[in-house]
Amino acid sequence: MTEACIVGWAHTPFGKLEDPDIEALIGRVAGAAIEDAGIAPSDIDGTFVSLFNNGFSKQDFPASLVLQHVPDLRFKPITRFENACASGSAAVHGARDFLGAGRGRFALVIGVEKMTATPGPEIGDILLKASYQKEEADIPAGFAGVFGRIADSYFQRYGDQSDALAAIAAKNHKNGVDNPYAQIRKDLGFAFCRTVSEKNPYVAPPLKRTDCSLVSDGAAALVLADEDTARAMGKAIRFRAAVQVNDFLPISKRDITRFEGAAEAWQRALSAADVKLQDLSFVESHDCFTIAELLEYEAMGLTPPGQGARAVLEGWTAKDGRLPVNPSGGLKAKGHPIGATGVSMHVITAMQLTGQAGTMQLPKAELGAVFNMGGAAVANYVSILEKAH
């Protein structure tokens, strides 16, 4: 299969945006990504749109909305991808497969979500649709409640990890200060994240507000090209590996203190890329909740099970640590507009690898990885990326 490369991108700020709907958000990134790639809209052979929705938008058939802004894409294939919080990576991997199959030279990927116009109680109900409704629909506090249950089980097995969760939140908020797209650009500090207060109450014990990612609006877009085409262009970020692994949906069928599907995806991706974890320069990982990032340390093999706290408390995952995790601030600080998240993670990674990450830029960024998951480690995607030239 001919490998695909990222050759252009665009990204809105994440947060409570004035854009009235997903159509407007798509318009902010679609043409901009094509222009960034240095090609004409007519060069795009297929478009892949990521949207979770499930009630956030009345418009639940978004694929052709891009034509409102890029009419040159009329009569070309456009498909909507949905795989819960991993919808963005599903669209990226779908575009990669499209190019690998020889169906075109250029593909456009757009991730989008408009969440903040939805009333708060409804948001929890919508997000909980990404769980197993037969068994998990009545868990209090929505999807935060699912991860609160995971955190509680982990604490019972390995002891109170509140210091580690607060350290993850503080690290990511500190990193988010340097991210111009981030919803919260404020260094909250460890003490604030560690302490239950009026401004940081419990949401789903033991998880506090600072342990939970943000309700956001936003969009991100990528242009992919086949490798032969990409190598002649201004910039090219190559997929060294791209792996998807799915696990059981019900948490009752799994050991929820171990992200086994995530671990399998990581093992397969590292093997396919022929690299070891220590070869990576950084990771953008799916910290929908701080307990998720802790478990992802263990799933990627950074620590053995039950010892994930060491990675953050000993500074391994800081920007200047042995493996920086979420130098962008992650979902925790950047925000989590569901359909846009996976695309955003690939954009941020590509920016790092081309030295175009601005104040977020790491001194060494040669090999980057993205871990994006849908549900509680149900749909697990790992991409390993490098500069092609």
C-alpha positions as CSV (number, residue, x, y, z in Angstrom):
1,M,0.0,0.0,0.0
2,T,1.3,3.5,-0.9
3,E,1.7,5.4,2.3
4,A,-0.1,8.7,2.9
5,C,1.4,12.0,4.2
6,I,-0.1,15.0,5.8
7,V,0.7,18.0,3.6
8,G,-1.6,20.8,4.9
9,W,-3.8,21.8,7.9
10,A,-6.0,24.3,9.6
11,H,-7.3,24.7,13.1
12,T,-9.8,27.0,14.9
13,P,-9.5,28.0,18.5
14,F,-11.4,25.6,20.8
15,G,-13.9,26.9,23.3
16,K,-17.2,28.6,23.4
17,L,-17.2,30.1,19.9
18,E,-19.6,32.5,18.2
19,D,-19.9,30.4,15.1
20,P,-23.6,29.5,15.0
21,D,-23.3,25.9,13.8
22,I,-21.1,23.1,12.4
23,E,-21.6,24.5,8.9
24,A,-19.8,27.8,9.9
25,L,-17.1,25.9,11.7
26,I,-16.4,23.7,8.6
27,G,-16.1,26.8,6.6
28,R,-13.3,28.1,8.8
29,V,-11.0,25.2,8.1
30,A,-11.9,23.5,4.9
31,G,-10.6,26.0,2.4
32,A,-7.8,27.1,4.8
33,A,-6.3,23.6,4.9
34,I,-6.4,23.3,1.1
35,E,-4.7,26.6,0.8
36,D,-2.1,25.6,3.4
37,A,-1.3,22.5,1.3
38,G,-0.7,24.8,-1.7
39,I,-3.1,23.0,-4.0
40,A,-6.4,24.0,-5.7
41,P,-9.8,22.8,-4.3
42,S,-10.4,20.9,-7.5
43,D,-7.3,18.8,-6.7
44,I,-9.1,17.1,-3.7
45,D,-10.3,13.6,-4.7
46,G,-12.3,12.7,-1.6
47,T,-13.4,14.3,1.6
48,F,-13.8,12.7,5.1
49,V,-15.9,14.5,7.7
50,S,-15.8,13.6,11.4
51,L,-18.8,14.4,13.5
52,F,-20.0,12.7,16.7
53,N,-23.2,14.8,17.2
54,N,-25.8,12.4,18.8
55,G,-27.9,15.5,19.6
56,F,-25.5,18.4,19.7
57,S,-26.6,19.6,16.3
58,K,-30.0,19.4,14.5
59,Q,-28.0,18.8,11.3
60,D,-27.0,15.2,11.5
61,F,-26.0,14.6,7.9
62,P,-23.0,16.8,7.6
63,A,-20.9,15.4,4.8
64,S,-22.0,17.8,2.0
65,L,-22.0,20.9,4.1
66,V,-18.4,21.4,2.9
67,L,-19.8,22.2,-0.5
68,Q,-21.3,25.4,0.9
69,H,-17.8,26.7,1.3
70,V,-15.8,24.7,-1.3
71,P,-18.1,24.1,-4.3
72,D,-15.3,22.6,-6.3
73,L,-15.8,19.4,-4.3
74,R,-19.3,18.9,-5.9
75,F,-19.7,15.4,-7.5
76,K,-16.7,14.0,-5.5
77,P,-17.0,11.4,-2.8
78,I,-17.6,12.8,0.7
79,T,-18.3,10.5,3.7
80,R,-19.1,11.2,7.4
81,F,-17.2,9.1,10.0
82,E,-18.4,8.5,13.5
83,N,-16.7,6.4,16.2
84,A,-17.5,8.3,19.4
85,C,-14.6,10.4,20.7
86,A,-12.3,8.8,18.1
87,S,-14.3,9.9,15.1
88,G,-11.5,12.3,14.0
89,S,-8.9,9.5,13.9
90,A,-11.5,7.3,12.1
91,A,-11.8,9.9,9.4
92,V,-8.0,10.3,9.2
93,H,-7.4,6.6,8.9
94,G,-10.2,6.4,6.3
95,A,-8.6,9.0,4.2
96,R,-5.3,7.2,4.5
97,D,-6.9,4.0,3.3
98,F,-8.6,5.9,0.4
99,L,-5.2,7.1,-0.9
100,G,-3.5,3.8,-0.2
101,A,-6.1,2.1,-2.4
102,G,-5.1,4.4,-5.3
103,R,-8.5,6.1,-5.4
104,G,-7.0,9.6,-5.5
105,R,-3.9,11.8,-4.9
106,F,-5.4,14.2,-2.3
107,A,-7.9,13.8,0.5
108,L,-9.4,16.4,2.8
109,V,-10.3,15.5,6.4
110,I,-12.5,17.7,8.5
111,G,-13.3,17.2,12.2
112,V,-16.0,19.4,13.8
113,E,-18.4,19.7,16.8
114,K,-20.5,22.4,18.2
115,M,-21.3,21.5,21.9
116,T,-21.7,24.7,23.9
117,A,-25.1,25.7,22.5
118,T,-26.6,22.6,24.2
119,P,-27.9,22.9,27.8
120,G,-25.6,21.4,30.4
121,P,-27.8,18.5,31.6
122,E,-28.3,17.4,27.9
123,I,-24.6,17.3,27.3
124,G,-24.1,14.6,29.9
125,D,-26.9,12.5,28.4
126,I,-25.5,12.9,24.9
127,L,-22.0,11.9,25.9
128,L,-23.3,8.9,27.8
129,K,-24.5,7.5,24.5
130,A,-20.9,6.5,23.9
131,S,-21.3,3.9,26.7
132,Y,-23.2,0.6,26.8
133,Q,-26.8,1.8,27.4
134,K,-28.2,-1.6,28.6
135,E,-25.9,-1.5,31.6
136,E,-24.4,2.0,31.9
137,A,-27.2,4.5,31.0
138,D,-28.1,5.2,34.7
139,I,-24.6,6.0,35.9
140,P,-24.8,9.4,37.6
141,A,-22.8,12.3,36.2
142,G,-22.8,11.1,32.6
143,F,-19.6,10.0,31.0
144,A,-17.7,11.5,33.9
145,G,-19.4,9.0,36.1
146,V,-18.1,6.2,33.9
147,F,-14.6,7.4,34.4
148,G,-15.2,8.1,38.0
149,R,-16.1,4.4,38.4
150,I,-12.9,3.5,36.6
151,A,-10.9,5.8,38.9
152,D,-12.6,4.4,42.0
153,S,-11.8,0.8,41.0
154,Y,-8.2,1.8,40.2
155,F,-7.8,3.5,43.6
156,Q,-9.2,0.4,45.4
157,R,-6.7,-1.8,43.7
158,Y,-3.6,0.4,43.8
159,G,-4.3,3.1,46.4
160,D,-5.3,6.7,46.3
161,Q,-3.8,8.3,43.2
162,S,-5.2,11.8,43.7
163,D,-1.7,13.4,43.7
164,A,-1.0,11.8,40.3
165,L,-4.3,12.9,38.8
166,A,-3.8,16.5,40.0
167,A,-0.2,16.4,38.6
168,I,-1.6,15.4,35.2
169,A,-4.2,18.2,35.3
170,A,-1.6,20.7,36.3
171,K,0.9,19.6,33.7
172,N,-1.6,19.8,30.9
173,H,-2.9,23.2,32.0
174,K,0.7,24.5,32.2
175,N,1.3,23.2,28.7
176,G,-1.9,24.8,27.4
177,V,-0.7,28.3,28.2
178,D,1.6,27.9,25.1
179,N,-1.2,26.7,22.8
180,P,-2.9,29.5,20.9
181,Y,-5.9,27.1,20.1
182,A,-6.5,26.1,23.7
183,Q,-9.7,26.8,25.5
184,I,-8.0,27.4,28.8
185,R,-4.6,29.1,28.7
186,K,-4.0,29.4,32.4
187,D,-1.5,27.6,34.6
188,L,-3.8,26.4,37.4
189,G,-1.1,24.8,39.5
190,F,-0.9,21.5,41.4
191,A,-2.5,22.8,44.6
192,F,-5.6,24.1,42.9
193,C,-6.0,20.9,40.9
194,R,-5.4,18.7,44.0
195,T,-7.9,20.5,46.3
196,V,-11.7,20.2,46.4
197,S,-13.1,23.7,46.5
198,E,-16.1,25.8,45.3
199,K,-14.3,26.4,42.0
200,N,-13.1,22.8,41.8
201,P,-15.8,20.6,43.2
202,Y,-16.3,16.8,42.8
203,V,-18.0,15.9,39.5
204,A,-17.9,12.1,39.9
205,P,-15.8,11.2,42.9
206,P,-12.9,10.8,43.0
207,L,-12.8,13.0,39.9
208,K,-13.0,16.8,40.3
209,R,-13.7,19.5,37.8
210,T,-10.0,19.8,37.0
211,D,-9.9,16.0,36.1
212,C,-12.5,16.4,33.3
213,S,-12.0,17.7,29.8
214,L,-13.9,20.7,28.6
215,V,-17.2,21.2,26.7
216,S,-16.0,22.8,23.4
217,D,-16.8,24.1,20.0
218,G,-14.2,23.8,17.2
219,A,-12.9,22.4,14.0
220,A,-9.7,21.1,12.5
221,A,-8.8,19.9,9.0
222,L,-6.0,18.1,7.2
223,V,-5.0,17.5,3.6
224,L,-3.4,14.1,2.9
225,A,-1.5,13.1,-0.2
226,D,0.1,9.9,-1.5
227,E,3.7,9.8,-0.6
228,D,5.1,10.2,-4.1
229,T,3.1,13.4,-4.5
230,A,3.8,14.6,-1.0
231,R,7.6,14.4,-1.3
232,A,7.5,17.1,-4.0
233,M,5.5,19.4,-1.8
234,G,6.5,22.0,0.8
235,K,5.9,19.8,3.8
236,A,5.1,16.1,4.3
237,I,4.4,14.2,7.5
238,R,4.4,10.5,6.9
239,F,2.4,7.8,8.7
240,R,5.0,5.3,10.0
241,A,2.1,3.3,11.4
242,A,-1.7,3.6,11.8
243,V,-3.5,1.0,13.9
244,Q,-7.1,0.6,15.1
245,V,-8.2,-1.9,17.8
246,N,-11.7,-2.2,19.2
247,D,-12.7,-3.8,22.5
248,F,-15.9,-4.8,24.2
249,L,-18.4,-1.9,24.7
250,P,-19.7,-3.0,28.2
251,I,-17.2,-2.2,30.9
252,S,-18.6,-5.3,32.7
253,K,-16.8,-7.5,30.2
254,R,-13.4,-6.0,30.8
255,D,-10.9,-5.1,33.6
256,I,-11.6,-1.4,33.6
257,T,-8.4,-0.6,35.5
258,R,-6.5,-1.7,32.4
259,F,-7.0,-0.3,28.9
260,E,-6.3,-3.6,27.2
261,G,-7.5,-2.4,23.7
262,A,-5.3,0.6,24.0
263,A,-2.3,-1.5,25.0
264,E,-2.9,-3.8,22.0
265,A,-3.1,-0.8,19.6
266,W,0.1,0.5,21.0
267,Q,1.9,-2.8,20.7
268,R,0.8,-3.3,17.1
269,A,1.6,0.3,16.1
270,L,5.1,0.2,17.6
271,S,5.7,-3.1,15.9
272,A,4.5,-1.9,12.5
273,A,6.6,1.3,12.8
274,D,9.6,-0.9,13.9
275,V,10.3,1.5,16.9
276,K,10.3,1.3,20.6
277,L,8.4,3.6,22.9
278,Q,11.6,5.3,23.9
279,D,12.2,6.3,20.3
280,L,9.2,8.6,20.3
281,S,9.9,12.3,20.8
282,F,6.4,13.0,22.2
283,V,2.8,11.7,22.4
284,E,-0.5,13.5,22.0
285,S,-2.8,11.3,24.1
286,H,-6.5,11.2,24.8
287,D,-6.9,12.7,28.3
288,C,-10.7,13.1,28.3
289,F,-10.2,12.6,32.1
290,T,-7.0,12.6,34.1
291,I,-7.5,8.9,35.0
292,A,-7.5,8.1,31.3
293,E,-4.0,9.7,30.8
294,L,-2.8,7.7,33.8
295,L,-4.1,4.4,32.4
296,E,-2.7,5.4,29.0
297,Y,0.9,5.6,30.4
298,E,0.5,2.0,31.4
299,A,-1.2,1.0,28.1
300,M,1.7,2.4,26.0
301,G,4.2,0.6,28.2
302,L,5.7,3.6,29.9
303,T,5.2,1.9,33.3
304,P,3.9,-1.5,34.5
305,P,0.2,-1.7,35.6
306,G,-0.5,0.2,38.8
307,Q,2.6,2.4,38.5
308,G,1.4,5.1,36.1
309,A,1.7,7.7,38.8
310,R,5.4,7.5,38.7
311,A,5.5,8.8,35.1
312,V,3.9,12.1,36.0
313,L,5.1,12.5,39.6
314,E,8.7,11.9,38.6
315,G,8.4,14.3,35.6
316,W,8.8,11.7,32.8
317,T,5.8,13.1,30.9
318,A,6.6,16.8,31.3
319,K,7.7,18.9,28.3
320,D,11.4,18.4,29.3
321,G,10.8,14.8,30.5
322,R,11.9,11.5,28.9
323,L,8.6,11.3,26.9
324,P,6.5,14.5,26.8
325,V,2.8,13.7,26.8
326,N,0.3,16.3,25.7
327,P,2.7,19.2,25.1
328,S,-0.4,20.9,23.5
329,G,-2.2,20.8,26.9
330,G,-4.3,17.8,25.7
331,L,-8.0,17.7,25.8
332,K,-7.8,18.9,29.4
333,A,-6.6,22.4,28.5
334,K,-7.2,22.6,24.7
335,G,-10.8,21.4,24.9
336,H,-12.7,18.4,23.5
337,P,-15.1,19.2,20.6
338,I,-15.7,15.5,20.1
339,G,-15.6,15.2,16.3
340,A,-12.7,17.6,16.0
341,T,-10.4,16.0,18.6
342,G,-8.7,13.3,16.6
343,V,-8.1,15.6,13.7
344,S,-6.7,18.2,16.0
345,M,-4.3,15.8,17.6
346,H,-2.9,14.9,14.1
347,V,-2.6,18.6,13.2
348,I,-0.7,19.4,16.4
349,T,1.6,16.5,15.9
350,A,2.3,17.5,12.3
351,M,3.0,21.1,13.5
352,Q,5.6,19.7,16.0
353,L,7.3,17.5,13.4
354,T,7.7,20.4,11.0
355,G,8.9,22.8,13.6
356,Q,5.8,25.0,13.1
357,A,4.3,24.6,16.6
358,G,5.3,28.1,17.7
359,T,5.4,28.5,21.5
360,M,4.4,24.8,21.9
361,Q,7.4,23.7,20.0
362,L,9.6,21.0,21.6
363,P,13.4,21.1,21.1
364,K,13.3,17.6,19.7
365,A,10.4,16.5,17.6
366,E,11.4,13.8,15.2
367,L,8.9,11.0,15.8
368,G,5.5,11.7,17.3
369,A,2.5,9.5,18.2
370,V,-1.2,10.1,18.6
371,F,-3.5,8.0,20.8
372,N,-7.2,8.8,20.3
373,M,-10.0,6.6,21.8
374,G,-13.7,6.4,21.5
375,G,-15.6,5.4,24.7
376,A,-13.8,4.0,27.6
377,A,-10.9,2.5,25.6
378,V,-13.4,0.9,23.2
379,A,-12.3,2.3,19.8
380,N,-8.5,2.7,20.0
381,Y,-6.4,4.5,17.4
382,V,-2.6,4.9,17.3
383,S,-0.8,6.9,14.6
384,I,3.0,7.1,14.6
385,L,4.2,10.0,12.4
386,E,7.5,11.3,11.1
387,K,8.7,14.0,8.7
388,A,9.0,12.5,5.2
389,H,11.7,15.0,4.0
